[in-house]
Amino acid sequence: MANRYVPRDYMVRPDKFGKHPDVEWKMPVGGSKVYLAASQIQHHLCVRINDAVKTNAGTKTLAAYTRAISDNTTSEDDKEYARLGRVMRGEAILRLDDVARAQVHFGEELGLADWVRMP
């Protein structure tokens, strides 16, 4: 059975995932360079999203951000909040639609303007 990929497993201090831009990385037993690179990309995107959430007057918390980007019912919001929490801690994999939602919501504040051009 293959090892399950968990992004934070590639950090020396997993508790810093998505929180601090300068962190130390490691290669876990059974890890790969591809997953190490993916973990670093997710970490840096999560740092940007966390910074934007904290500095945006309309959000300030992950729960408020989840409500702001959601078209779902309250019970679905709760599930999405839990999933986003795992993603931001590096316990689950960041999806491209997570990045796109953050970009649409925060715009230039997220710092991905060179990646995404909106009409």
Secondary structure by P-SEA (a helix, b strand, c coil): ccbbbbcccccccccccccccbbbbbbcccccaaaaaaaaaaaaaaaaaaaaaaaccccccaaaaaaaaccccaaaaaaaaaaaaaaaaccccccaaaaaaaaaacccccccccccccc
